[in-house]
Amino acid sequence: MLVEGVETGYGLVRITVRTAAGVSVVCPGCGQESMWEHSRYVRHVADEAIGGRPVVMDVSVRRLYCENPDCSKTTFVEQVPGLTVRYQRRTPALQKVIAAVATALAGRAGARLLLHLHQTLSWASMLTCLLRIPLPAVAVPTALGVDDFALRRGHRYATILIDAETRKRVEVLRDRRAETLTAWLRGRPGIEAVCRDGAAGYAQAVTDALPEVPQVADRWHLWHNLGEAVLKEVHAHAGCWAKCGPPSQARVREETTRERWHQVHTLLDQGVGLLECARRLQMALNTVKRYARVPEPAQLKKAPQYRPTLVEPYRDHLRRRREEDPAVSVRQLLKEIKDLGYRGSSNLLHRYINQGRVESDRPAVSPRRFKSLLCTAPDQLKDKDRELLTALTGSCLEMTALTGHIRTFADLLKPAADNGRRLHEWISRVREDDLPHLHAFTRGLERDHDAVANGLTLPFHNGGAEGINTKTKLIKRQMYGRAGFRLLRHRILLN
């Protein structure tokens, strides 16, 4: 390579170079070397910017004759390693930059970023460059992770397949039907374990295609499903643990609920069906079912749900002042807590006092907050939260038993060889207590017993697929939902 000149001007750097004569070049058709020159011509190749200016290289290259009479090519053009590529007007270094930007941002966003790199490409050219990038070849993994993600939430879904050990993307399937996954699995032997959630379609697909391969239920989904069951139990026993909180303001609603419960159960005791009960009482069928499932009306009581307010830090002061002087005015209390740093309004203080939150034994706790305390490791709780949890769980025997079951199941989430036996014992202990929503959770575990037992004993999990789904949401938002499945699949597999 001989540099003949460098010119700067009009915001551009132009470099003129020429390949040396008398150097043999390998023919791309037959591999035989040749130095028989046919002619020369100039190629204009764009390169990375220098000093904020785009670079164009005018490369004078040779066209040579192939000296092999049996070769299919009569003539060919020499390529300069690291500078020219056949049919390309960009250097490999610049093409690598464009490919990286296209992979990360795709169309218009990538084109806007390239302007700051002193390169100009249209959004269509960016997409063309992206789709020309070859997808990485990934070997069939030993442990396969399977999960679905929404193409259009509630309407269309696709399936992501990853290596559960390395978290590399393997494939993206167009839908989440069992037949599609079955067809993909049958052509790829070598899989020794499949990690999945509780979807019945995926379970059936793996069973049909690879009946001998163990299926592994994802531990995060097991813990999440347990949390949903715990929340329902907390709601069902709100009449017990919510007694120590502020008095409820919805007494009329509670009496109406109690009266409706008696009406529904009176008709059910007479042999009337659920649909006929709904017609006679002019209630929704789901409401009648909810009343019918509950053995006593106290379980329908809802705990008061109050949001944390600016008054909460001054609750102890308000309570002490109202005990010392029951006739103290709200105006006086407002003045006192403002001196202590209160920045809220007078209306907020009035509402806080009228709700009975000052005289309560403890601050109001929502069912979701209670569930969060139950599902948090005891050593991760603050002292005040630990005291609050002790008071709440001591409200009834069911809440005490529920606490023990949650902590025992949390220990099962650490994979161990004997967790299959411990799971069976845990289910038996749960069945001994009056916790119907937790019983429903255990029935789900038994329906998928083998996969659950493998999830608690084997080290594999599906967390990598969940992480990729989170990144897929970002990719979809970048493309504003306008991209087709082909482009979306390409970006998922490249990122």
C-alpha positions in Angstrom: 0.0 0.0 0.0 1.4 3.4 -1.0 -0.2 6.6 0.4 -0.1 9.2 -2.4 -1.8 12.1 -0.7 -4.1 13.4 2.1 -6.5 16.2 1.5 -8.7 18.1 4.1 -11.5 20.4 3.3 -15.2 20.9 3.4 -15.4 18.9 6.6 -13.9 15.8 5.0 -10.6 13.9 5.0 -9.7 12.3 1.7 -6.8 9.8 1.6 -5.5 8.6 -1.8 -3.7 5.2 -1.7 -2.5 2.8 -4.3 -1.7 -0.9 -4.1 1.8 -2.0 -5.1 2.4 -3.6 -8.5 4.2 -6.9 -9.0 2.7 -8.5 -5.9 0.9 -11.9 -6.4 -2.7 -12.2 -5.3 -4.7 -15.4 -4.6 -7.6 -15.9 -7.0 -10.9 -16.3 -4.9 -12.2 -18.9 -7.4 -9.4 -21.5 -7.6 -6.9 -20.3 -5.0 -4.0 -20.0 -7.5 -1.7 -17.0 -7.2 -1.5 -14.5 -10.1 0.3 -11.2 -10.7 -0.8 -10.8 -14.4 -2.4 -7.3 -14.3 -5.4 -6.6 -16.4 -6.2 -3.0 -15.4 -6.7 -0.6 -12.5 -9.7 1.3 -11.1 -10.4 3.4 -8.0 -12.6 2.3 -5.2 -14.1 4.9 -2.8 -14.2 3.4 0.7 -15.6 5.2 3.8 -13.6 4.8 7.1 -14.0 5.9 10.7 -13.9 9.6 11.4 -10.6 11.4 12.3 -10.7 14.5 14.4 -14.5 14.9 14.0 -14.3 14.6 10.2 -15.5 11.7 8.0 -12.8 9.9 6.1 -13.0 8.7 2.5 -10.2 6.6 1.0 -9.6 6.5 -2.8 -8.0 3.1 -3.2 -6.5 2.3 -6.6 -6.7 -1.5 -6.9 -5.7 -3.9 -9.7 -7.8 -6.3 -11.7 -5.8 -9.4 -12.6 -6.1 -12.3 -14.9 -6.4 -15.8 -13.4 -3.6 -17.9 -14.9 -5.5 -21.1 -14.3 -7.4 -22.0 -17.5 -9.8 -24.3 -15.7 -10.9 -21.5 -13.2 -14.4 -20.2 -13.6 -13.1 -16.6 -13.1 -11.3 -15.0 -16.0 -10.4 -11.9 -14.0 -10.7 -10.9 -10.4 -10.0 -7.8 -8.2 -7.5 -7.8 -5.5 -8.7 -7.0 -1.9 -6.6 -5.1 0.7 -6.8 -6.9 4.0 -8.4 -4.7 6.7 -9.4 -2.1 4.2 -11.6 -3.4 1.4 -14.2 -6.2 1.3 -15.9 -7.4 -1.8 -19.0 -5.4 -2.7 -18.5 -3.1 0.3 -18.0 0.6 0.3 -17.0 0.7 4.0 -13.9 -0.5 5.7 -14.3 -3.5 8.1 -13.6 -1.2 11.1 -16.4 1.2 10.1 -18.8 -1.7 9.3 -18.1 -3.1 12.8 -19.1 0.3 14.4 -22.3 0.5 12.3 -23.2 -3.1 13.1 -22.8 -2.5 16.8 -25.0 0.6 16.7 -27.6 -1.2 14.6 -27.7 -4.1 17.0 -28.2 -1.9 20.0 -30.6 0.7 18.5 -31.8 -0.5 15.1 -33.4 2.1 12.8 -34.0 5.8 13.5 -32.3 5.8 16.9 -29.2 4.2 15.4 -29.1 6.7 12.5 -29.3 9.6 15.0 -26.4 8.2 17.0 -24.3 7.7 13.9 -24.6 11.5 13.2 -22.6 12.1 16.4 -20.0 9.6 15.1 -19.8 11.7 11.9 -21.4 9.1 9.7 -24.7 9.5 7.7 -27.0 6.5 7.1 -30.7 6.3 6.7 -32.9 4.3 9.1 -33.6 1.8 6.2 -29.8 1.3 5.6 -29.4 0.7 9.4 -32.0 -2.1 9.3 -30.4 -3.5 6.2 -27.1 -3.6 7.9 -28.7 -5.2 11.0 -30.4 -8.0 9.1 -27.2 -8.8 7.2 -25.4 -9.6 10.4 -25.1 -13.4 10.7 -26.7 -14.9 13.8 -24.3 -16.6 16.1 -24.2 -20.3 15.9 -25.2 -21.8 19.3 -24.8 -25.4 20.1 -27.8 -27.3 21.5 -27.5 -26.7 25.3 -27.4 -29.3 28.0 -30.0 -27.4 30.1 -32.6 -25.6 28.0 -34.6 -22.7 29.4 -38.1 -22.1 28.0 -40.3 -19.1 28.6 -42.9 -17.0 26.7 -43.1 -13.2 26.2 -45.8 -11.0 24.7 -45.8 -9.8 21.1 -49.1 -8.1 21.8 -50.1 -8.5 25.4 -53.2 -10.5 25.8 -53.3 -11.5 22.1 -50.1 -12.9 20.7 -47.1 -14.5 22.4 -43.7 -15.9 21.3 -41.3 -18.3 23.0 -37.7 -17.7 23.9 -35.2 -20.6 24.3 -31.9 -20.1 26.1 -29.0 -22.0 27.5 -30.0 -22.2 31.2 -26.3 -22.5 32.2 -24.6 -19.8 30.1 -27.8 -17.7 29.4 -27.0 -17.5 25.7 -30.0 -17.1 23.4 -30.7 -20.2 21.4 -33.8 -19.5 19.4 -37.0 -17.5 19.3 -40.2 -19.3 18.2 -43.1 -17.4 16.6 -45.8 -18.6 19.0 -46.1 -20.5 22.3 -48.1 -23.5 21.0 -47.1 -26.9 22.2 -46.8 -28.2 18.6 -44.2 -25.6 17.7 -42.0 -26.3 20.6 -42.4 -30.1 20.1 -41.2 -29.8 16.5 -38.2 -27.8 17.5 -37.2 -30.2 20.3 -37.4 -33.3 18.2 -34.7 -32.2 15.8 -32.2 -31.4 18.5 -30.9 -34.3 20.7 -28.5 -33.7 23.5 -30.8 -31.8 25.9 -30.5 -33.3 29.4 -32.9 -30.9 31.3 -35.6 -28.4 30.4 -36.3 -25.4 32.8 -39.8 -23.9 32.5 -42.6 -22.3 34.4 -45.9 -23.9 35.2 -47.3 -23.6 31.7 -49.2 -26.8 30.8 -48.5 -26.3 27.1 -44.7 -26.3 27.5 -44.9 -29.3 29.9 -46.9 -31.3 27.3 -44.5 -30.3 24.5 -41.4 -31.5 26.4 -43.2 -34.7 27.4 -44.1 -35.5 23.8 -40.7 -34.6 22.3 -38.3 -35.7 25.0 -40.1 -38.0 27.4 -36.9 -39.2 29.2 -35.6 -35.6 29.8 -36.3 -34.3 33.3 -38.4 -31.1 33.5 -37.3 -28.5 36.1 -39.9 -26.1 37.5 -38.6 -22.6 38.1 -38.1 -21.8 41.8 -39.0 -18.1 41.3 -42.4 -19.0 40.0 -42.9 -21.5 42.9 -42.2 -18.7 45.4 -44.4 -16.2 43.4 -47.3 -18.6 43.4 -46.9 -19.3 47.1 -47.0 -15.5 47.7 -50.3 -15.3 45.8 -51.8 -18.0 47.9 -50.5 -16.3 51.1 -52.1 -13.0 50.1 -55.5 -14.8 49.7 -55.1 -16.3 53.1 -54.2 -13.0 54.6 -57.3 -11.5 53.1 -59.5 -14.3 54.3 -58.3 -13.8 58.0 -58.4 -10.0 57.9 -61.1 -10.2 60.6 -58.5 -11.6 63.0 -55.3 -9.7 62.5 -57.0 -6.3 61.6 -58.7 -6.1 65.1 -55.6 -4.4 66.6 -55.6 -1.7 63.9 -57.8 1.4 63.6 -61.5 0.9 63.9 -63.1 0.4 60.5 -65.3 3.3 59.2 -67.3 1.0 56.9 -69.7 -0.5 59.5 -72.7 -0.3 57.2 -70.9 -2.2 54.5 -69.9 -4.9 57.0 -73.5 -5.3 58.1 -74.6 -5.5 54.5 -72.0 -8.2 53.7 -73.0 -10.2 56.8 -76.7 -10.0 55.8 -75.9 -11.1 52.2 -73.8 -14.0 53.5 -76.8 -15.3 55.6 -79.1 -14.9 52.6 -76.8 -16.9 50.3 -76.2 -19.7 52.8 -79.9 -19.9 53.7 -80.7 -20.6 50.0 -77.8 -23.0 49.6 -79.0 -25.0 52.7 -82.4 -25.3 51.0 -80.7 -26.9 47.9 -80.9 -23.8 45.7 -78.1 -23.7 43.0 -75.6 -20.9 42.7 -77.1 -19.4 39.5 -80.6 -19.4 41.0 -79.3 -17.7 44.2 -77.8 -15.0 42.0 -81.1 -14.5 40.2 -83.2 -14.4 43.4 -80.9 -12.1 45.3 -80.1 -10.0 42.2 -76.4 -10.4 42.8 -73.5 -11.3 40.4 -72.7 -15.0 40.1 -69.1 -14.4 41.2 -70.2 -12.6 44.3 -72.5 -15.5 45.2 -69.6 -17.9 44.7 -67.4 -15.8 46.9 -69.9 -15.8 49.7 -70.5 -19.6 49.3 -66.8 -20.4 49.7 -66.5 -18.7 53.0 -67.7 -20.7 56.0 -68.4 -17.7 58.2 -69.0 -14.0 57.4 -66.1 -12.8 59.6 -63.7 -14.0 56.9 -65.2 -11.5 54.4 -64.1 -8.6 56.5 -61.6 -6.4 54.8 -58.7 -4.8 56.6 -58.6 -1.0 56.4 -56.1 0.0 53.8 -54.4 3.3 54.6 -51.5 4.8 52.8 -48.5 6.1 54.8 -49.0 9.8 55.4 -46.9 12.8 56.6 -48.6 12.5 60.0 -47.3 9.0 60.7 -43.9 10.1 62.3 -45.8 12.2 64.9 -48.4 9.5 65.9 -46.8 8.8 69.3 -46.8 12.5 70.2 -50.5 12.8 69.1 -51.4 9.8 71.1 -49.6 10.9 74.3 -51.2 14.4 74.1 -54.7 13.1 73.6 -54.2 10.8 76.6 -53.0 13.6 78.7 -55.7 16.1 77.6 -58.7 14.4 75.8 -60.1 17.9 75.1 -57.0 19.2 73.2 -58.0 20.8 69.9 -56.8 19.7 66.5 -55.5 23.2 66.0 -53.3 23.0 69.0 -52.0 19.6 67.9 -51.3 20.9 64.4 -49.2 23.8 66.0 -47.3 21.3 68.1 -46.4 18.9 65.4 -45.5 21.7 63.0 -42.9 22.8 65.6 -41.6 19.3 65.4 -41.2 19.4 61.7 -44.6 18.5 60.2 -45.1 19.8 56.7 -48.6 18.5 55.9 -52.0 20.2 55.8 -54.6 20.6 58.5 -57.1 18.4 56.5 -54.6 15.6 56.5 -54.3 15.7 60.3 -58.1 15.8 60.7 -58.6 12.8 58.4 -55.8 10.8 60.3 -57.5 11.5 63.6 -61.0 10.7 62.4 -59.9 7.4 61.0 -58.9 6.3 64.5 -55.3 5.8 63.6 -54.0 7.8 66.6 -55.6 5.5 69.3 -54.9 2.2 67.6 -52.5 -0.3 69.1 -50.4 -0.2 65.9 -50.3 1.6 62.6 -52.7 0.3 59.9 -51.3 -2.5 57.8 -52.7 -3.5 54.4 -53.0 -7.2 53.4 -50.3 -6.8 50.8 -48.0 -5.2 53.4 -48.7 -8.1 55.8 -48.0 -10.6 53.0 -44.7 -8.8 52.3 -43.6 -9.1 56.0 -44.5 -12.8 56.0 -42.5 -13.5 52.8 -39.4 -11.6 54.0 -36.5 -13.5 55.7 -36.7 -12.8 59.5 -33.0 -11.6 59.5 -33.9 -9.0 56.8 -36.6 -7.4 58.9 -36.1 -4.3 61.0 -36.8 -4.5 64.7 -40.1 -2.6 64.5 -41.2 -4.7 61.5 -40.3 -7.9 63.5 -42.4 -6.7 66.4 -45.3 -5.8 64.1 -45.2 -9.3 62.4 -45.2 -11.0 65.8 -48.3 -9.1 66.8 -50.1 -9.9 63.5 -49.2 -13.6 63.3 -50.3 -14.0 66.9 -53.8 -12.9 66.1 -55.1 -16.4 65.2 -53.8 -19.9 65.0 -54.0 -20.0 61.2 -51.7 -17.0 60.8 -49.2 -18.6 63.1 -49.3 -21.8 61.1 -49.0 -19.9 57.9 -45.9 -18.2 59.0 -44.2 -21.6 59.8 -45.2 -23.0 56.4 -43.8 -20.1 54.5 -40.4 -20.2 56.2 -40.2 -24.0 55.8 -41.0 -23.7 52.1 -38.3 -20.9 51.8 -35.7 -23.4 53.0 -36.8 -25.8 50.3 -35.8 -23.3 47.6 -32.1 -24.0 48.3 -31.5 -27.1 46.1 -30.6 -30.2 48.1 -30.8 -33.9 47.4 -33.5 -34.7 50.0 -35.8 -31.8 49.1 -38.2 -34.1 47.3 -38.9 -36.0 50.6 -39.1 -32.7 52.5 -41.6 -31.3 50.0 -43.9 -34.3 50.5 -43.7 -33.8 54.3 -44.4 -30.0 53.9 -47.5 -30.7 51.8 -48.8 -33.2 54.4 -48.3 -30.6 57.2 -50.1 -27.9 55.2 -53.1 -30.2 54.7 -53.5 -30.6 58.5 -54.3 -26.8 58.9 -57.4 -24.9 57.9 -55.7 -22.9 55.0 -57.8 -23.6 51.9 -55.9 -21.2 49.6 -52.6 -22.9 50.6 -54.3 -26.2 50.0 -55.0 -25.1 46.4 -51.3 -24.2 46.0 -50.3 -27.7 47.2 -52.7 -29.3 44.7 -50.9 -27.4 41.9 -47.6 -28.7 43.2 -48.8 -32.3 43.2 -50.1 -31.9 39.6 -46.6 -31.0 38.5 -44.8 -33.0 41.2 -41.9 -34.3 39.2 -40.9 -30.9 37.8 -41.3 -29.3 41.2 -39.2 -31.9 42.9 -36.5 -31.5 40.2 -36.6 -27.7 40.7 -35.9 -28.1 44.4 -33.1 -30.6 43.9 -31.3 -29.7 40.7 -29.2 -26.5 40.4 -30.9 -25.3 37.1 -33.4 -22.4 37.0 -35.1 -20.2 34.5 -33.9 -16.8 35.8 -31.9 -16.2 32.6 -35.0 -16.4 30.5 -36.8 -13.9 32.7 -33.9 -11.5 32.4 -33.9 -11.8 28.6 -37.7 -11.1 28.6 -37.1 -7.9 30.5 -34.5 -6.8 27.9 -37.0 -7.8 25.1 -39.5 -5.3 26.5 -36.9 -2.6 26.1 -36.2 -3.7 22.5 -39.9 -3.6 21.7 -40.3 -0.1 23.2 -37.4 1.1 21.1 -39.1 -0.1 18.0 -42.5 1.3 19.1 -44.3 -2.0 18.1 -43.7 -1.4 14.4 -41.2 -4.1 13.7 -42.2 -7.5 12.5 -41.2 -10.8 14.1 -38.2 -11.3 11.8 -36.5 -8.1 12.9 -37.5 -8.6 16.6 -36.0 -12.2 16.5 -32.8 -10.9 15.0 -32.3 -8.3 17.6 -33.1 -10.7 20.5 -30.6 -13.2 19.3 -27.9 -10.6 18.6 -28.2 -8.8 21.9 
